Amino acid sequence: SEDSARYFLTEYVRTQAVAIKADRAIAFDTFRGLFLAKKEEMPVNSYYRTLYTNNYINEKLGLTYLLKNEYIESLSRMRPFIEKCLPILKDRADYKTEIKADLDIIYDSYTQFLKENNLFETGFEEFQEFNLTTEYVLLFPELIAGAEELITFLNHNKKVQIINTNELEEKEDKPLYEYENVKQEVKGLMRALLALKESGVALDEITISTPDLDMQLPLLISEAKLYDIPLTFVSGLPVLNTVPGSFLSKLLNLYDSEFSFESLEDLLLFEGYPWQNIEFNRAFVRLLVQKNARGGNIEYKADPILRALSRYNTQDEKAVLYLEFYKKLKAQVLSLFSCDEVENVYKTLNVFMATFFQPTQFYDGGENQDVYAFLLNELSTFVQAQKQLKLKIKSCFNLFLNCLKTKVYVPQNKGEGIKVYRFGMDVLIDTKYHFVIGLNDDLTKTVGQKAIFFEPYEVVVEENQKEVSNEYFSLYQKGSEHITFSYAKETYSGVVVASEYFVRRGLIKPATKGSDAYCQAPLVALGKKSEVTSLPLLAKSYLNASKTALSKISRIDDWSNENSFGQRVEKSKLSFSSIDRYLNCPYSYLINYGFKVADEKYLPQALDHALIGEKLHLIVERFFTEYPTLFADKKSEYESGMIKTFNCVMEEWKKESRAPDIYTEYWMQLYIAKLLLLIDKVIEKFTHFTTTDLEMDLSFKTAEYSFYGRIDCVIELSDGTKALIDFKKGDASLKVKSIQLPLYKKFYLAKKGEEQVSLLSYYSFKDDKFADVKGSETLEAEAEKALNTVIEGTKQADWHAISSALNCKNCNYKSICRRRFSIV
């Protein structure tokens, strides 16, 4: 491999202290290329193959097995598989099935395509004699899939010396240490690495490899941070999973979803991109939520987002900026995906980033810059292919992104750390300490691919497994001075068995305390007198924490101090909502009312129920202000007055910044019948009454606290006593057991003195009926107790979290809560 070649060159320079030419150690693919015919034509790459299948594989080609004319829609599904077949079509002669005729047609079409465009496919070329002037040593070709053909061709070439693994000096077999699970195995590895690090071993003298790097990567990263072990992963990752690559993916998602709210949110709120002003993006998304703009449209005239923003106050400078921002964003995305030449993609991308990104864009001097340079290089290669083929492609940027799905970016490894390889990549890298982990039997087989063709009923990939574990493990043991093998019996995919190489030789050993694999990591004491020990990084974190949250601090503005926030709460306003929140979960109360963490909601709601409830209260307040007393014989007059009040409130609402959309207006119209029914219910329940107060302020202050609340309606009954009414948009049946109205009664009487309250009642617009509070004396006692609980709790800084399904399921503070409640 290229990594092995670079390692040999580097080690030679380090050990011999002399320079060496870079071509003295080369990868096998480079060596193989020496024996291919030298051509004036260009070799094809994946982009040429993609462009060929996209433009030449169609219903006109005459395929009868792979493509049926009556199922022409399957063409897009078949193209990627046909593309994989192109480099190995010469193997089709041995494939005796119904597909053979179609493969012949594709081969003839493809070779004609190559000839017309001065291209050649390396997989079609035969080896030819080449007069070698330099002697070569070919190391361990039995480990290289597909090397047999070249070895046979070279035969007895005197300029090529072949060394096989069995020619190396034999060494004693090392055991395979067995762990119970993957986490124990990785922790065992980290303990050993920490011991080596503490003993002064240089990081470049240690190497790690695993055949299951993708699965173990997150665990390796997290454990390495815990043990303070720097790792450098020598492995490629899908380029679309990088920050610049994900930017292109999100643009595609935005276009494919026709500017849906979710795709806009996903793109604009991603902080990894160098936006000019991320706060502006957040404000724009919040505005879409407020306007109930739940998605856009490719067509300008049918775009709900444009309509919503156009109705916004055009006198507002910010409103104009939001509208212009969306128009520019949409125009440039549409322009990007309408390019029929890849060269125009360059210009459109540059314009987009110059418009919305900071001047540095992705050129930050870090990994993002390297990845973006890689993407531009791939785009340049695609441009070259399209120019040579002289093709016009509809939405060529979309096709380019589909090609990138198979591209892998290898990080440049600028960081200093212990190198982590995939199993086999490091077999010739002879570091002093070598750890090979995750060696279960399935993952330690090297697989050489045979022809990728089709079975009668489905598309399959045929594989020819070549068992070379003996050679690999032999090389590992003969290479490094200190080699440690291990595997875990239980992995994330289930129970596995150890590699057959170790099983047959009886080399399985449990990784228990006292074994070579179970290294006791050096620990440090937590404090001078402490007998407790911990890992260095944990000890450092603990000591830092002991200076903050675990110790008393004199700063009056530090709310982690046990009393400082309690003093603030005593002077703050309490309400029924805040009292109810504290009783349910004091920690939620602290976050909401103490730290003022607002509930940010970026997802638009079909209906803003709180706003609808606000407007219903306003309609009722205005109606009873005009008609404080209702008589049965004037019912028609009241109904006309209620409709008039409703229409007046709706007209005012439409002029506000939070104007209702069509959906909300429709639901509000349904409440006209319920408001008219309210008149009947009030006349039916109360006779000879008078409305004395509406939206009455219940503010009340004492030396210990202040309370804030409003009672919707106060009615004076025929006997001179008062009734307190609270209007509810939803169900009121559960409210009759709530302390809300008993609490309001306490502060109403505190303001009014000697008045008597004989009735507490909720009115539900959902059920069109009153629900009276029963046993008010008991609830009043509970309200008094609740008030005292909050006052005393805040004084003592009691902010414990109460975990329960009811509290935690819809809590907005899960991400910062110190407790977790699992909901099945």
Helices and strands as residue ranges (DSSP letters): H 2-16, G 22-24, H 28-33, E 42-43, H 46-56, G 59-61, G 69-74, H 75-85, G 86-94, H 100-116, E 119-120, G 122-124, E 136-139, G 141-143, H 148-154, E 160-163, G 165-167, E 176-181, H 182-198, G 203-205, E 206-210, H 213-226, E 231-233, E 237-238, G 239-241, H 243-256, H 261-268, H 278-290, H 304-310, H 317-337, H 342-356, H 367-389, H 396-404, E 408-409, E 418-422, E 433-436, G 441-444, E 446-449, E 463-466, H 469-479, E 482-491, E 494-495, H 500-504, E 508-510, E 524-525, E 533-534, H 536-546, H 564-570, E 573-574, H 576-584, H 586-589, I 590-594, H 609-626, G 632-634, H 635-654, H 662-685, E 690-697, E 700-701, E 706-707, E 710-716, E 722-728, G 735-737, H 740-752, E 757-764, E 769-772, H 776-795, H 805-808, G 814-816
